[in-house]
């Protein structure tokens, strides 16, 4: 599914829509379906996470920022969000990411997923791929696995407000 977001407010709104769906989702490991983000600097990845975290219970105690230097920020939401920044990680997935992906009560959001080999990716996840466009923010949402496919299908009516063809 291809989306165009006009500005940061629409990116925050998409994050909130994803939060409502992801918080109640379940993948093969029993935890929420992970959210994997790929794209260039400044594309809107952390803004999306800010919208997602802000829509979950417990968000008042969460201050969302890019976890560039410590790799992961944990937010005291329900479910707890483990926000990873893999910009400085190349090669194998950090142990913290693998542990979080196995947790049944943690929603994993990982930025810069393109820095890890596909063999380290979860089998079931939503993958958002950001691309540069002349104005706004463009992204493609891909479902990896059965639970993610069902989640994306359920989200489709909400996402149609941003669904447009990519500018060429």
C-alpha positions in Angstrom: 0.0 0.0 0.0 1.4 3.4 -1.0 0.8 6.5 1.1 1.6 10.2 0.7 1.7 12.3 3.9 1.6 16.0 3.4 3.3 17.1 6.6 4.3 16.1 10.2 0.8 16.3 11.4 -0.3 13.6 9.0 2.7 11.5 10.0 1.7 11.8 13.7 -1.9 10.9 12.7 -0.7 7.8 10.9 1.4 6.9 13.9 -1.7 7.1 16.1 -3.7 5.0 13.7 -0.9 2.3 13.7 -0.8 2.4 17.5 -4.5 1.5 17.8 -4.1 -1.5 15.5 -0.6 -2.7 16.6 -1.5 -2.6 20.4 -4.1 -5.3 19.9 -2.3 -7.3 17.2 -0.6 -10.7 17.8 2.1 -12.3 15.6 3.4 -15.9 15.6 5.6 -15.3 18.7 2.5 -14.1 20.6 3.6 -10.4 20.9 2.4 -7.4 19.0 3.2 -7.3 15.3 6.6 -5.4 15.0 6.9 -2.2 13.0 10.0 -1.9 10.9 11.0 1.4 9.4 13.4 2.1 6.5 14.3 5.3 4.8 16.6 8.3 4.6 17.4 10.8 7.4 14.6 13.2 7.9 12.0 11.1 6.3 9.6 11.1 9.3 10.4 7.8 11.0 10.8 9.3 14.5 7.8 11.6 14.0 5.7 8.5 13.2 7.0 6.8 16.4 6.1 10.0 18.4 2.5 9.7 17.0 2.4 6.0 17.8 3.6 6.3 21.4 1.5 9.4 22.1 -1.7 7.4 21.2 -1.0 4.6 23.7 -2.0 4.4 27.4 0.9 5.6 29.6 2.2 8.1 27.0 2.3 11.0 29.4 5.4 9.4 31.0 7.1 8.9 27.6 9.4 11.4 25.9 10.0 10.1 22.4 13.4 10.8 20.9 15.6 9.0 18.5 17.6 6.3 20.4 20.7 6.9 18.1 23.3 6.6 20.8 21.9 4.0 23.1 20.2 1.9 20.3 16.9 1.4 22.2 14.5 3.6 24.2 11.8 1.9 26.3 8.5 3.8 26.7 6.2 3.1 29.7 3.1 2.6 27.6 0.7 -0.2 27.4 1.9 -2.2 25.7 5.5 -1.1 26.4 7.2 0.2 23.2 10.9 -0.7 22.5 12.0 1.9 20.0 15.2 0.8 18.3 17.5 2.9 16.1 19.8 0.7 14.0 21.5 3.5 12.1 24.9 2.7 13.7 24.3 -1.1 13.7 25.5 -3.1 10.7 25.6 -6.8 10.3 23.8 -8.8 13.0 20.8 -7.7 15.1 21.7 -6.6 18.6 20.7 -9.0 21.3 18.3 -6.4 22.8 16.3 -6.4 19.5 16.1 -10.2 19.4 14.9 -10.3 23.1 12.3 -7.6 22.5 11.0 -9.5 19.4 10.5 -12.6 21.5 8.6 -10.7 24.3 4.9 -11.1 24.4 4.2 -7.7 26.0 6.5 -5.4 24.0 5.7 -3.5 20.8 8.9 -3.4 18.8 9.5 -0.4 16.5 12.8 -0.5 14.7 14.2 2.4 12.6 16.9 1.8 10.0 15.9 -1.9 9.5 17.7 -1.8 6.1 21.0 -2.0 8.1 20.3 -5.6 9.1 20.4 -8.7 6.8 17.0 -10.1 6.0 17.8 -13.2 8.0 17.6 -11.1 11.2 14.2 -9.7 10.3 11.1 -11.1 12.1 8.9 -13.3 9.9 5.8 -11.3 10.8 6.0 -7.5 10.7 4.8 -4.3 9.0 7.6 -2.8 7.0 7.3 1.0 6.2 9.6 2.1 3.5 10.1 5.9 3.2 11.2 7.5 -0.1 12.0 11.0 -1.1 9.3 13.0 -3.1 9.2 16.6 -4.2 6.7 17.5 -1.4 5.5 15.7 1.7 6.5 12.2 2.7 6.0 9.0 0.7 5.9 5.6 2.1 5.0 2.1 1.2 3.6 -0.3 3.8 4.5 -3.9 3.3 3.1 -6.8 5.3 5.6 -9.6 6.1 3.7 -12.7 7.3 0.2 -13.7 7.8 -0.6 -11.7 11.0 0.8 -8.6 9.4 -1.2 -9.2 6.3 -4.4 -9.4 8.2 -3.5 -6.3 10.2 -2.8 -4.3 7.0 -6.1 -5.5 5.5 -7.9 -4.3 8.7 -6.0 -1.0 8.6 -6.8 -0.4 4.9 -10.0 1.6 5.4 -8.2 4.0 7.8 -5.2 4.4 5.5 -7.2 5.3 2.4 -7.1 9.0 3.4 -3.4 9.0 2.7 -3.4 6.5 -0.2 -2.2 8.1 -3.4 0.0 7.1 -6.3 3.7 8.0 -5.8 4.8 11.1 -7.7 7.2 10.3 -10.5 
